[in-house]
Amino acid sequence: MDFNLPEELQMLKDTVRKFVDKELIPIEMHTLENMELKTDIRERLEKKTKEMGLWMFDVPEEYGGGGLGSLAQVLVWKSWRARPRCRRAARESSGRRFGRSCMR
């Protein structure tokens, strides 16, 4: 039995990891203003995630989301929070994607 990820899911996982490494981690310490995501950063990240097909990935297509299957959703969430320094921050941020810094 082959337990390797199908190629399209491996590509999704790699894409999300690169996005986190290149786009999120470098700006994480500067994203919040009064506990809210800064508007310019939110708009920029929203645009990028829409272009990548990751905007509302866990929402069914009929409601305007990406409609990813369960395994794909798990891979995205795991990749989003996979960095060892980010695990504690992810738990503390109560589900916010851009919470406390992982860079400490």
C-alpha positions in Angstrom: 0.0 0.0 0.0 1.4 3.4 -1.0 1.0 6.0 1.8 2.7 8.8 -0.2 0.7 11.9 -0.9 -0.6 12.3 -4.4 1.4 14.7 -6.5 -1.2 17.5 -6.4 -1.5 17.4 -2.6 2.3 17.4 -2.2 2.4 20.5 -4.5 -0.3 22.1 -2.4 1.7 21.4 0.8 4.9 22.8 -0.7 3.1 25.9 -2.0 1.7 26.7 1.5 5.0 26.1 3.2 6.8 28.4 0.8 4.1 31.1 1.3 4.4 30.8 5.1 8.3 31.0 4.9 8.4 33.9 2.4 5.3 35.9 3.1 4.1 35.4 6.6 7.0 34.7 8.9 9.1 37.8 7.8 6.2 40.2 8.5 4.6 38.5 11.5 6.1 40.9 14.1 4.6 43.9 12.3 1.1 42.8 11.3 -1.0 43.7 14.3 -2.3 47.1 15.3 -4.5 47.3 18.3 -5.0 43.5 18.1 -6.3 43.8 14.5 -4.5 42.8 11.3 -3.3 46.0 9.6 -5.5 46.8 6.7 -2.8 47.1 4.1 -1.2 43.8 5.1 -4.6 42.1 5.2 -5.5 43.4 1.7 -2.1 42.3 0.3 -2.3 38.8 1.8 -5.9 38.4 0.8 -5.0 39.2 -2.8 -2.1 36.8 -2.8 -4.1 33.9 -1.3 -6.9 34.5 -3.8 -4.3 34.4 -6.6 -2.9 31.1 -5.2 -6.4 29.6 -4.8 -6.0 29.4 -1.0 -8.6 32.1 -0.1 -11.3 30.4 2.0 -9.9 27.0 1.1 -12.1 25.3 3.7 -15.4 26.8 2.4 -17.4 24.9 -0.1 -17.3 26.2 -3.7 -21.0 26.9 -3.8 -20.4 29.5 -1.0 -17.4 31.2 -2.8 -14.7 29.1 -1.2 -11.9 26.9 -2.6 -13.8 23.7 -1.8 -10.7 21.7 -0.9 -11.3 18.1 0.3 -10.6 17.1 3.9 -7.1 15.8 3.4 -6.1 18.9 1.4 -7.5 21.1 4.2 -5.5 19.2 6.8 -2.4 19.6 4.8 -2.9 23.4 4.5 -3.6 23.8 8.2 -0.6 21.7 9.1 1.7 23.5 6.7 0.4 26.9 7.9 1.3 26.0 11.5 4.2 23.6 10.9 7.1 25.7 12.0 8.3 24.6 15.5 8.4 28.2 16.9 4.9 28.8 15.5 3.2 26.0 17.3 2.9 27.8 20.6 1.9 31.0 18.9 -0.7 29.2 16.9 -2.3 27.8 20.0 -2.1 31.2 21.8 -3.6 33.1 19.0 -7.0 31.4 19.3 -7.2 30.5 15.6 -6.0 33.8 14.2 -3.7 33.2 11.3 -1.5 36.1 12.1 -0.9 36.0 15.8 2.1 36.5 18.1 5.5 36.2 16.6 7.2 32.9 15.9 10.5 34.7 15.4 11.5 34.8 19.1 
